[in-house]
Amino acid sequence: MASDRKRQIIEAATQSFAAFGYKATTMEQIAKLANVGKGTIYTFFSVKIP
C-alpha cells in the first residue's frame, strides 16, 4: 500500500538523518534503508524531507 511505503521512506530518512545529519544524508541512503528505488522516493517527495 502506498501509505506503508511512504511511512517506510520517512522512517528510513529519520534514521539516516540521526546517523549522518541532514546535509550528509543522500536520497540513495534513504532508498537503501527503505528498500525502495530512488524513483519511488520522488513519487512521494520532491525534496529531501527535513
C-alpha distance matrix in Angstrom:
0.0 3.8 5.6 5.4 6.5 8.9 10.1 10.9 12.8 14.6 15.7 16.9 18.7 20.3 21.5 22.9 24.6 26.2 27.4 28.6 28.8 27.3 29.7 29.4 25.6 24.3 21.1 21.7 21.9 18.7 16.9 18.7 18.0 14.2 14.5 13.1 15.4 17.4 16.4 12.7 14.2 16.3 13.5 12.7 16.3 19.6 21.6 21.7 20.4 23.4
3.8 0.0 3.8 5.4 5.1 6.2 8.6 9.8 10.7 12.4 14.3 15.4 16.6 18.4 20.1 21.1 22.5 24.4 25.8 26.6 26.5 24.6 26.9 26.9 23.1 21.8 18.4 19.6 20.0 16.6 15.1 17.5 16.9 13.2 13.9 12.0 13.8 15.0 13.8 10.1 11.2 12.9 10.0 9.0 12.6 15.9 18.0 18.4 17.2 20.4
5.6 3.8 0.0 3.8 5.5 5.0 6.1 8.6 9.9 10.5 12.2 14.2 15.3 16.4 18.4 19.9 20.9 22.5 24.4 25.4 25.1 23.3 26.0 26.2 22.5 21.8 18.8 20.3 20.2 16.5 15.8 18.2 16.8 13.2 14.9 13.6 15.8 16.6 15.9 12.2 12.2 14.2 11.9 9.6 12.7 16.3 17.9 17.8 15.9 18.6
5.4 5.4 3.8 0.0 3.8 5.4 5.1 6.2 8.7 9.9 10.5 12.3 14.2 15.3 16.5 18.3 19.9 21.1 22.6 24.0 24.2 23.0 25.7 25.4 21.6 21.0 18.3 19.2 18.6 15.1 14.3 16.0 14.3 10.8 12.3 11.8 14.7 16.1 16.1 12.4 12.5 15.3 13.5 11.5 14.3 18.0 19.2 18.4 16.6 19.2
6.5 5.1 5.5 3.8 0.0 3.8 5.4 5.0 6.3 8.7 9.9 10.5 12.3 14.3 15.4 16.5 18.3 20.0 21.1 22.1 22.4 21.0 23.4 22.9 19.1 18.0 15.0 15.7 15.6 12.2 10.9 13.0 11.9 8.2 9.4 8.3 11.0 12.4 12.4 8.7 9.0 12.0 10.6 9.2 11.9 15.4 16.6 16.0 14.8 17.8
8.9 6.2 5.0 5.4 3.8 0.0 3.8 5.4 5.1 6.3 8.7 9.9 10.6 12.4 14.3 15.3 16.4 18.4 20.0 20.7 20.4 18.6 21.2 21.2 17.5 16.7 13.9 15.5 15.3 11.6 11.2 13.9 12.7 9.3 11.6 10.2 12.3 12.5 12.4 9.0 7.9 10.5 9.3 6.7 9.0 12.7 13.7 13.2 11.5 14.6
10.1 8.6 6.1 5.1 5.4 3.8 0.0 3.8 5.4 5.1 6.1 8.5 9.8 10.5 12.4 14.2 15.2 16.5 18.4 19.8 19.5 18.3 21.3 21.2 17.6 17.6 15.3 16.8 15.7 12.0 12.4 14.4 12.1 9.1 12.0 11.8 14.6 14.9 15.6 12.2 10.9 13.8 13.1 10.2 11.8 15.6 15.8 14.5 12.2 14.4
10.9 9.8 8.6 6.2 5.0 5.4 3.8 0.0 3.8 5.5 5.2 6.1 8.6 9.9 10.6 12.2 14.2 15.4 16.6 18.0 18.5 17.6 20.3 19.6 15.9 15.7 13.5 14.2 12.9 9.5 9.5 10.9 8.6 5.5 8.4 8.9 12.1 12.9 14.3 11.1 10.0 13.6 13.4 11.3 12.7 16.2 16.3 14.5 12.9 15.2
12.8 10.7 9.9 8.7 6.3 5.1 5.4 3.8 0.0 3.8 5.5 5.1 6.1 8.5 9.9 10.4 12.1 14.1 15.3 15.9 16.1 14.7 17.2 16.7 13.0 12.4 10.0 11.4 10.5 6.8 7.2 9.6 8.0 5.3 8.5 8.1 10.4 10.2 11.7 9.0 7.0 10.4 11.0 9.0 9.6 12.8 12.6 10.8 9.6 12.4
14.6 12.4 10.5 9.9 8.7 6.3 5.1 5.5 3.8 0.0 3.8 5.4 5.1 6.1 8.7 9.8 10.4 12.2 14.2 15.1 14.6 13.2 16.2 16.3 12.8 13.3 11.6 13.6 12.2 8.6 10.3 12.5 10.2 8.4 12.0 11.9 14.0 13.2 14.7 12.2 9.5 12.3 13.0 10.1 9.9 13.2 12.4 10.2 7.8 9.8
15.7 14.3 12.2 10.5 9.9 8.7 6.1 5.2 5.5 3.8 0.0 3.8 5.4 5.1 6.3 8.7 9.9 10.7 12.4 14.2 14.3 13.9 17.1 16.6 13.2 14.2 13.1 14.4 12.1 8.9 10.9 11.9 8.7 7.6 11.4 12.4 15.2 15.0 17.0 14.5 12.2 15.4 16.2 13.6 13.6 16.8 15.7 13.0 10.8 11.9
16.9 15.4 14.2 12.3 10.5 9.9 8.5 6.1 5.1 5.4 3.8 0.0 3.8 5.4 5.1 6.2 8.6 9.9 10.6 11.9 12.7 12.5 15.2 14.0 10.5 11.1 10.2 10.9 8.4 5.5 7.7 8.4 5.3 5.2 8.9 10.3 12.7 12.4 15.0 13.1 10.8 14.2 15.6 13.7 13.4 16.1 14.8 11.9 10.7 12.2
18.7 16.6 15.3 14.2 12.3 10.6 9.8 8.6 6.1 5.1 5.4 3.8 0.0 3.8 5.4 5.0 6.0 8.5 9.8 10.2 10.1 9.1 11.9 11.5 8.0 9.0 8.5 10.4 8.2 5.3 8.6 10.2 8.0 8.1 11.7 12.1 13.7 12.3 14.8 13.4 10.3 13.0 15.0 12.8 11.5 13.8 11.8 8.6 7.3 8.6
20.3 18.4 16.4 15.3 14.3 12.4 10.5 9.9 8.5 6.1 5.1 5.4 3.8 0.0 3.8 5.5 5.2 6.1 8.6 10.0 9.5 9.3 12.8 12.7 9.9 12.0 12.1 13.9 11.2 8.8 12.1 13.1 10.2 10.6 14.3 15.3 17.3 16.1 18.5 16.8 13.7 16.4 18.1 15.4 14.2 16.6 14.4 11.0 8.8 8.6
21.5 20.1 18.4 16.5 15.4 14.3 12.4 10.6 9.9 8.7 6.3 5.1 5.4 3.8 0.0 3.8 5.5 5.2 6.2 8.5 9.4 10.5 13.5 12.3 9.7 11.9 12.6 13.3 9.9 8.5 11.7 11.6 8.3 9.9 13.2 15.0 17.2 16.5 19.4 17.9 15.2 18.3 20.1 17.9 16.9 19.2 17.0 13.5 12.0 11.9
22.9 21.1 19.9 18.3 16.5 15.3 14.2 12.2 10.4 9.8 8.7 6.2 5.0 5.5 3.8 0.0 3.8 5.4 5.1 5.7 7.1 8.0 10.4 8.7 6.1 8.5 9.8 10.5 7.1 6.6 10.2 10.2 8.0 10.2 13.2 14.5 15.9 14.6 17.8 17.0 14.2 16.8 19.2 17.5 16.0 17.7 15.2 11.5 11.1 11.1
24.6 22.5 20.9 19.9 18.3 16.4 15.2 14.2 12.1 10.4 9.9 8.6 6.0 5.2 5.5 3.8 0.0 3.8 5.5 5.4 4.4 5.0 8.3 7.9 6.1 9.4 11.1 12.8 10.0 9.2 13.0 13.7 11.6 13.2 16.5 17.4 18.5 16.7 19.5 18.8 15.5 17.6 20.1 18.0 15.9 17.3 14.2 10.5 9.6 8.4
26.2 24.4 22.5 21.1 20.0 18.4 16.5 15.4 14.1 12.2 10.7 9.9 8.5 6.1 5.2 5.4 3.8 0.0 3.8 5.9 5.8 8.0 11.1 10.4 9.3 12.7 14.5 15.7 12.4 11.8 15.5 15.5 12.8 14.8 18.0 19.5 21.1 19.7 22.7 21.7 18.6 21.0 23.3 21.0 19.2 20.8 17.9 14.2 12.8 11.2
27.4 25.8 24.4 22.6 21.1 20.0 18.4 16.6 15.3 14.2 12.4 10.6 9.8 8.6 6.2 5.1 5.5 3.8 0.0 3.8 6.1 9.2 11.2 9.3 8.6 11.8 14.1 14.4 10.9 11.4 14.9 14.1 11.9 14.6 17.3 19.2 20.6 19.3 22.7 22.1 19.2 21.8 24.3 22.5 20.7 22.2 19.3 15.5 15.0 13.8
28.6 26.6 25.4 24.0 22.1 20.7 19.8 18.0 15.9 15.1 14.2 11.9 10.2 10.0 8.5 5.7 5.4 5.9 3.8 0.0 3.8 6.8 7.8 5.6 5.9 9.4 12.4 12.9 9.9 11.1 14.6 14.2 12.8 15.6 18.1 19.4 20.1 18.3 21.6 21.6 18.6 20.6 23.5 22.0 19.8 20.7 17.5 13.8 14.1 12.9
28.8 26.5 25.1 24.2 22.4 20.4 19.5 18.5 16.1 14.6 14.3 12.7 10.1 9.5 9.4 7.1 4.4 5.8 6.1 3.8 0.0 3.8 5.7 5.5 6.2 9.9 12.8 14.4 11.8 12.2 15.9 16.3 14.9 17.0 19.9 20.7 21.3 19.0 21.9 21.9 18.5 20.1 23.0 21.2 18.6 19.2 15.7 12.1 12.0 10.1
27.3 24.6 23.3 23.0 21.0 18.6 18.3 17.6 14.7 13.2 13.9 12.5 9.1 9.3 10.5 8.0 5.0 8.0 9.2 6.8 3.8 0.0 3.8 5.6 5.4 8.5 10.9 13.3 11.6 11.3 14.9 16.2 15.1 16.5 19.5 19.6 19.9 17.2 19.7 19.7 16.2 17.3 20.3 18.4 15.5 15.8 12.2 8.7 8.9 7.1
29.7 26.9 26.0 25.7 23.4 21.2 21.3 20.3 17.2 16.2 17.1 15.2 11.9 12.8 13.5 10.4 8.3 11.1 11.2 7.8 5.7 3.8 0.0 3.8 5.6 8.0 11.0 13.2 12.1 12.8 15.9 17.1 16.8 18.5 21.0 20.9 20.5 17.5 20.0 20.8 17.4 18.0 21.4 20.1 16.9 16.4 12.7 9.8 11.3 10.0
29.4 26.9 26.2 25.4 22.9 21.2 21.2 19.6 16.7 16.3 16.6 14.0 11.5 12.7 12.3 8.7 7.9 10.4 9.3 5.6 5.5 5.6 3.8 0.0 3.8 6.4 10.0 11.1 9.6 11.2 14.3 14.8 14.6 16.9 19.1 19.4 19.1 16.4 19.5 20.3 17.2 18.3 21.8 20.8 18.0 17.8 14.5 11.3 12.9 12.3
25.6 23.1 22.5 21.6 19.1 17.5 17.6 15.9 13.0 12.8 13.2 10.5 8.0 9.9 9.7 6.1 6.1 9.3 8.6 5.9 6.2 5.4 5.6 3.8 0.0 3.8 6.9 8.4 6.6 7.5 10.7 11.6 11.3 13.3 15.6 15.8 15.8 13.2 16.3 16.8 13.7 15.2 18.5 17.4 14.9 15.3 12.3 8.9 10.3 10.4
24.3 21.8 21.8 21.0 18.0 16.7 17.6 15.7 12.4 13.3 14.2 11.1 9.0 12.0 11.9 8.5 9.4 12.7 11.8 9.4 9.9 8.5 8.0 6.4 3.8 0.0 3.8 5.2 5.2 6.5 8.7 10.0 10.9 12.4 14.1 13.7 12.9 10.1 13.1 14.2 11.4 12.6 16.1 15.7 13.4 13.4 10.9 8.3 10.7 12.0
21.1 18.4 18.8 18.3 15.0 13.9 15.3 13.5 10.0 11.6 13.1 10.2 8.5 12.1 12.6 9.8 11.1 14.5 14.1 12.4 12.8 10.9 11.0 10.0 6.9 3.8 0.0 3.8 5.4 5.1 6.0 8.5 9.9 10.4 11.8 10.6 9.6 6.5 9.5 10.4 7.8 9.2 12.5 12.5 10.6 10.9 9.3 7.4 9.9 12.3
21.7 19.6 20.3 19.2 15.7 15.5 16.8 14.2 11.4 13.6 14.4 10.9 10.4 13.9 13.3 10.5 12.8 15.7 14.4 12.9 14.4 13.3 13.2 11.1 8.4 5.2 3.8 0.0 3.8 5.5 5.1 6.1 8.6 9.8 10.2 9.6 8.4 6.3 9.9 11.1 9.6 11.4 14.4 14.9 13.7 14.2 13.0 11.2 13.4 15.7
21.9 20.0 20.2 18.6 15.6 15.3 15.7 12.9 10.5 12.2 12.1 8.4 8.2 11.2 9.9 7.1 10.0 12.4 10.9 9.9 11.8 11.6 12.1 9.6 6.6 5.2 5.4 3.8 0.0 3.8 5.4 5.1 6.2 8.5 9.7 10.3 10.5 9.1 12.8 13.1 11.2 13.7 16.4 16.1 14.9 16.0 14.3 11.6 13.0 14.6
18.7 16.6 16.5 15.1 12.2 11.6 12.0 9.5 6.8 8.6 8.9 5.5 5.3 8.8 8.5 6.6 9.2 11.8 11.4 11.1 12.2 11.3 12.8 11.2 7.5 6.5 5.1 5.5 3.8 0.0 3.8 5.5 5.2 6.0 8.3 8.5 9.4 8.1 11.4 10.8 8.4 11.4 13.7 12.9 12.0 13.7 12.3 9.6 10.3 12.4
16.9 15.1 15.8 14.3 10.9 11.2 12.4 9.5 7.2 10.3 10.9 7.7 8.6 12.1 11.7 10.2 13.0 15.5 14.9 14.6 15.9 14.9 15.9 14.3 10.7 8.7 6.0 5.1 5.4 3.8 0.0 3.8 5.5 5.1 5.8 5.1 5.7 5.3 8.7 8.1 7.0 10.2 12.1 12.2 12.1 13.9 13.4 11.7 12.7 15.4
18.7 17.5 18.2 16.0 13.0 13.9 14.4 10.9 9.6 12.5 11.9 8.4 10.2 13.1 11.6 10.2 13.7 15.5 14.1 14.2 16.3 16.2 17.1 14.8 11.6 10.0 8.5 6.1 5.1 5.5 3.8 0.0 3.8 5.5 5.0 6.5 7.6 8.3 11.8 11.4 10.8 13.9 15.7 15.8 15.9 17.6 16.9 14.8 15.6 17.9
18.0 16.9 16.8 14.3 11.9 12.7 12.1 8.6 8.0 10.2 8.7 5.3 8.0 10.2 8.3 8.0 11.6 12.8 11.9 12.8 14.9 15.1 16.8 14.6 11.3 10.9 9.9 8.6 6.2 5.2 5.5 3.8 0.0 3.8 5.5 8.0 10.3 10.8 14.1 12.8 11.6 15.1 16.7 15.9 16.0 18.2 17.2 14.6 14.6 16.4
14.2 13.2 13.2 10.8 8.2 9.3 9.1 5.5 5.3 8.4 7.6 5.2 8.1 10.6 9.9 10.2 13.2 14.8 14.6 15.6 17.0 16.5 18.5 16.9 13.3 12.4 10.4 9.8 8.5 6.0 5.1 5.5 3.8 0.0 3.8 5.5 8.6 9.7 12.2 10.1 9.3 13.1 13.9 13.0 13.8 16.5 16.2 14.2 13.8 16.2
14.5 13.9 14.9 12.3 9.4 11.6 12.0 8.4 8.5 12.0 11.4 8.9 11.7 14.3 13.2 13.2 16.5 18.0 17.3 18.1 19.9 19.5 21.0 19.1 15.6 14.1 11.8 10.2 9.7 8.3 5.8 5.0 5.5 3.8 0.0 3.8 7.0 9.4 11.8 10.0 10.5 14.1 14.7 14.7 15.9 18.3 18.5 16.8 17.0 19.7
13.1 12.0 13.6 11.8 8.3 10.2 11.8 8.9 8.1 11.9 12.4 10.3 12.1 15.3 15.0 14.5 17.4 19.5 19.2 19.4 20.7 19.6 20.9 19.4 15.8 13.7 10.6 9.6 10.3 8.5 5.1 6.5 8.0 5.5 3.8 0.0 3.8 6.5 8.2 6.4 7.6 10.8 11.2 11.9 13.3 15.5 16.3 15.3 15.9 19.0
15.4 13.8 15.8 14.7 11.0 12.3 14.6 12.1 10.4 14.0 15.2 12.7 13.7 17.3 17.2 15.9 18.5 21.1 20.6 20.1 21.3 19.9 20.5 19.1 15.8 12.9 9.6 8.4 10.5 9.4 5.7 7.6 10.3 8.6 7.0 3.8 0.0 3.8 5.3 5.3 7.1 9.3 10.2 11.9 12.9 14.3 15.3 14.9 16.3 19.6
17.4 15.0 16.6 16.1 12.4 12.5 14.9 12.9 10.2 13.2 15.0 12.4 12.3 16.1 16.5 14.6 16.7 19.7 19.3 18.3 19.0 17.2 17.5 16.4 13.2 10.1 6.5 6.3 9.1 8.1 5.3 8.3 10.8 9.7 9.4 6.5 3.8 0.0 3.8 5.4 5.4 6.9 9.1 10.7 10.6 11.3 12.0 11.7 13.7 17.0
16.4 13.8 15.9 16.1 12.4 12.4 15.6 14.3 11.7 14.7 17.0 15.0 14.8 18.5 19.4 17.8 19.5 22.7 22.7 21.6 21.9 19.7 20.0 19.5 16.3 13.1 9.5 9.9 12.8 11.4 8.7 11.8 14.1 12.2 11.8 8.2 5.3 3.8 0.0 3.8 5.4 5.1 6.4 9.1 9.8 10.2 12.0 12.9 14.8 18.4
12.7 10.1 12.2 12.4 8.7 9.0 12.2 11.1 9.0 12.2 14.5 13.1 13.4 16.8 17.9 17.0 18.8 21.7 22.1 21.6 21.9 19.7 20.8 20.3 16.8 14.2 10.4 11.1 13.1 10.8 8.1 11.4 12.8 10.1 10.0 6.4 5.3 5.4 3.8 0.0 3.8 5.4 5.0 7.0 8.8 10.5 12.4 13.0 13.9 17.6
14.2 11.2 12.2 12.5 9.0 7.9 10.9 10.0 7.0 9.5 12.2 10.8 10.3 13.7 15.2 14.2 15.5 18.6 19.2 18.6 18.5 16.2 17.4 17.2 13.7 11.4 7.8 9.6 11.2 8.4 7.0 10.8 11.6 9.3 10.5 7.6 7.1 5.4 5.4 3.8 0.0 3.8 5.3 5.5 5.9 8.0 9.1 9.3 10.2 13.9
16.3 12.9 14.2 15.3 12.0 10.5 13.8 13.6 10.4 12.3 15.4 14.2 13.0 16.4 18.3 16.8 17.6 21.0 21.8 20.6 20.1 17.3 18.0 18.3 15.2 12.6 9.2 11.4 13.7 11.4 10.2 13.9 15.1 13.1 14.1 10.8 9.3 6.9 5.1 5.4 3.8 0.0 3.8 5.3 4.9 5.3 7.6 9.2 10.8 14.6
13.5 10.0 11.9 13.5 10.6 9.3 13.1 13.4 11.0 13.0 16.2 15.6 15.0 18.1 20.1 19.2 20.1 23.3 24.3 23.5 23.0 20.3 21.4 21.8 18.5 16.1 12.5 14.4 16.4 13.7 12.1 15.7 16.7 13.9 14.7 11.2 10.2 9.1 6.4 5.0 5.3 3.8 0.0 3.8 6.0 7.4 10.4 12.2 13.0 16.8
12.7 9.0 9.6 11.5 9.2 6.7 10.2 11.3 9.0 10.1 13.6 13.7 12.8 15.4 17.9 17.5 18.0 21.0 22.5 22.0 21.2 18.4 20.1 20.8 17.4 15.7 12.5 14.9 16.1 12.9 12.2 15.8 15.9 13.0 14.7 11.9 11.9 10.7 9.1 7.0 5.5 5.3 3.8 0.0 3.8 6.9 9.3 10.6 10.3 14.0
16.3 12.6 12.7 14.3 11.9 9.0 11.8 12.7 9.6 9.9 13.6 13.4 11.5 14.2 16.9 16.0 15.9 19.2 20.7 19.8 18.6 15.5 16.9 18.0 14.9 13.4 10.6 13.7 14.9 12.0 12.1 15.9 16.0 13.8 15.9 13.3 12.9 10.6 9.8 8.8 5.9 4.9 6.0 3.8 0.0 3.8 5.6 7.2 7.4 11.1
19.6 15.9 16.3 18.0 15.4 12.7 15.6 16.2 12.8 13.2 16.8 16.1 13.8 16.6 19.2 17.7 17.3 20.8 22.2 20.7 19.2 15.8 16.4 17.8 15.3 13.4 10.9 14.2 16.0 13.7 13.9 17.6 18.2 16.5 18.3 15.5 14.3 11.3 10.2 10.5 8.0 5.3 7.4 6.9 3.8 0.0 3.8 7.1 8.8 12.0
21.6 18.0 17.9 19.2 16.6 13.7 15.8 16.3 12.6 12.4 15.7 14.8 11.8 14.4 17.0 15.2 14.2 17.9 19.3 17.5 15.7 12.2 12.7 14.5 12.3 10.9 9.3 13.0 14.3 12.3 13.4 16.9 17.2 16.2 18.5 16.3 15.3 12.0 12.0 12.4 9.1 7.6 10.4 9.3 5.6 3.8 0.0 3.8 6.2 9.0
21.7 18.4 17.8 18.4 16.0 13.2 14.5 14.5 10.8 10.2 13.0 11.9 8.6 11.0 13.5 11.5 10.5 14.2 15.5 13.8 12.1 8.7 9.8 11.3 8.9 8.3 7.4 11.2 11.6 9.6 11.7 14.8 14.6 14.2 16.8 15.3 14.9 11.7 12.9 13.0 9.3 9.2 12.2 10.6 7.2 7.1 3.8 0.0 3.8 6.3
20.4 17.2 15.9 16.6 14.8 11.5 12.2 12.9 9.6 7.8 10.8 10.7 7.3 8.8 12.0 11.1 9.6 12.8 15.0 14.1 12.0 8.9 11.3 12.9 10.3 10.7 9.9 13.4 13.0 10.3 12.7 15.6 14.6 13.8 17.0 15.9 16.3 13.7 14.8 13.9 10.2 10.8 13.0 10.3 7.4 8.8 6.2 3.8 0.0 3.8
23.4 20.4 18.6 19.2 17.8 14.6 14.4 15.2 12.4 9.8 11.9 12.2 8.6 8.6 11.9 11.1 8.4 11.2 13.8 12.9 10.1 7.1 10.0 12.3 10.4 12.0 12.3 15.7 14.6 12.4 15.4 17.9 16.4 16.2 19.7 19.0 19.6 17.0 18.4 17.6 13.9 14.6 16.8 14.0 11.1 12.0 9.0 6.3 3.8 0.0
